[in-house]
Amino acid sequence: MRQTSVRKTISVTGSAILGLSGVMLANPAASAATPSAKHCVGSAERGTQQCFGTLDEALGQARKQVATKGPLQAQGEVIQGTFFDNRDYGGDSFTVTGAGLCDGSDGVINYQFNFPPEWHNRISSVQPWASCKIWLYPEADLNGDRDGPFKENTGWIGTMLDDRTVSVGFS
């Protein structure tokens, strides 16, 4: 009798484990269907913004607008920078397109962009594009202290403007 009881316990325990596994596997699938991250593309020239579930979709949309004039050129615009709300390019992202390539001068701002309110005080990492150097500002219209230039992909912008950026200049 004792053996039968042990077998039933193993059988019930095995079923319970399989049942829990099914529940645990179902939850990630449900969260994958509704992504929590938001990845946006904003045009400095047109004042438009469009958001997507993944960074690949956002960059794909920016690239779809590319004209035959050259790489990363979108309807007279180029991708000037991508900004992330977490360190090491994690979390949500915001890609800015602007009127053209930067001229590469340190400190001379060629283009600027004010982030929409939902992006104020969130940026922790940056990726410059189109020969641009990125300058970060804690106030709209490039006001307040500035930090930069960020000339290459930067996984953490440092303490000065981490989670304090409102506008960006491209030089």
C-alpha positions in Angstrom: 0.0 0.0 0.0 2.7 2.4 0.7 4.1 2.0 -2.8 0.8 2.9 -4.3 0.5 6.0 -2.2 4.0 7.1 -3.2 3.2 6.6 -6.9 0.0 8.6 -6.6 1.9 11.4 -4.9 4.6 11.5 -7.6 1.9 11.4 -10.3 -0.1 14.3 -8.6 3.1 16.2 -8.1 4.2 15.6 -11.7 0.8 16.8 -12.9 1.0 19.9 -10.7 4.4 20.8 -12.0 3.3 20.3 -15.6 0.2 22.5 -14.9 2.3 25.2 -13.4 4.8 25.1 -16.3 1.9 25.6 -18.7 0.8 28.7 -16.7 4.3 30.0 -16.5 4.8 29.6 -20.3 1.6 31.3 -21.1 2.5 34.5 -19.3 5.6 35.4 -21.3 3.6 34.8 -24.5 0.9 37.2 -23.3 3.4 39.9 -22.5 5.2 39.4 -25.8 1.9 40.2 -27.6 1.6 43.5 -25.8 5.1 45.0 -25.7 5.6 47.4 -22.8 8.5 49.3 -24.5 7.7 52.3 -26.7 10.1 53.4 -29.5 9.4 56.6 -31.3 10.6 58.5 -34.3 10.3 62.3 -34.2 10.9 64.7 -37.1 12.4 68.0 -36.1 11.5 69.4 -39.5 7.9 68.3 -39.7 7.1 68.3 -36.0 5.6 64.8 -36.3 6.1 61.7 -34.0 5.2 58.0 -34.6 5.7 55.2 -32.1 6.3 51.5 -32.4 6.6 48.4 -30.2 10.3 47.7 -31.0 13.4 49.7 -31.8 13.8 47.7 -35.0 10.3 48.8 -36.1 11.1 52.5 -35.3 14.4 52.5 -37.1 12.8 50.5 -40.0 10.2 53.2 -40.3 12.8 56.0 -40.3 14.8 54.1 -43.0 11.6 53.6 -45.1 11.5 57.3 -45.5 15.1 57.3 -46.9 15.3 58.9 -50.3 17.7 57.8 -53.0 20.0 60.8 -52.3 22.1 58.9 -49.8 22.2 56.6 -46.7 20.0 57.6 -43.9 18.5 60.5 -45.8 14.8 60.7 -45.2 12.7 63.0 -47.4 15.4 65.6 -47.2 16.1 64.6 -43.6 18.6 62.3 -41.9 18.5 60.3 -38.7 20.5 62.5 -36.3 20.4 60.6 -33.1 18.7 57.9 -31.0 18.1 58.4 -27.3 17.3 55.7 -24.7 15.8 56.0 -21.3 18.0 53.4 -19.7 21.7 52.9 -19.6 23.3 50.7 -22.3 20.6 51.5 -24.9 17.8 49.9 -22.9 14.2 50.7 -22.3 12.2 53.0 -24.5 13.9 54.9 -27.3 13.4 58.1 -29.3 15.0 58.6 -32.7 15.3 62.2 -34.0 15.4 63.0 -37.7 16.4 66.4 -39.0 17.1 68.5 -42.0 20.6 67.2 -42.8 24.0 66.0 -41.9 25.9 67.9 -39.2 29.0 69.8 -40.2 31.1 68.3 -37.4 32.0 71.6 -35.7 32.3 71.2 -31.9 30.0 73.5 -30.1 28.3 75.1 -33.1 24.7 73.8 -33.1 23.5 72.9 -36.6 20.1 71.5 -35.5 18.0 71.3 -32.4 15.1 69.4 -31.0 12.8 69.7 -28.0 11.6 66.4 -26.7 7.9 65.9 -26.2 6.8 66.2 -22.5 6.6 62.4 -22.1 10.3 62.3 -22.9 11.5 65.1 -20.5 14.0 63.9 -17.9 14.4 60.3 -19.2 17.5 60.0 -21.3 20.4 57.9 -20.0 22.2 56.7 -23.2 22.7 58.1 -26.7 23.7 57.1 -30.3 24.7 59.9 -32.6 24.1 59.5 -36.4 24.8 61.6 -39.6 28.2 62.9 -38.5 26.5 64.7 -35.6 27.8 65.3 -32.1 25.1 65.4 -29.4 24.7 68.2 -26.8 22.1 67.7 -24.1 20.2 70.4 -22.3 18.0 70.4 -19.2 15.6 73.0 -20.5 13.7 73.6 -23.8 15.3 75.4 -26.7 18.9 74.5 -25.6 18.7 76.5 -22.4 20.4 75.7 -19.1 23.7 73.9 -18.6 24.8 71.7 -21.5 26.6 68.3 -21.5 28.6 66.9 -24.4 29.6 66.6 -27.0 28.7 62.9 -27.3 30.6 61.9 -30.5 30.0 58.2 -30.4 27.6 55.6 -28.9 27.5 56.3 -25.2 26.0 53.7 -22.9 25.7 56.1 -20.0 25.8 59.9 -20.4 27.0 60.4 -16.8 25.6 62.2 -13.8 25.3 65.7 -15.1 22.2 65.3 -17.3 21.2 61.6 -16.7 17.4 61.7 -16.5 17.4 65.5 -16.8 17.4 66.2 -20.6 14.6 68.2 -22.3 16.3 69.4 -25.5 19.2 68.3 -27.7 21.5 70.1 -30.1 23.3 68.5 -33.0 26.7 69.9 -34.1 
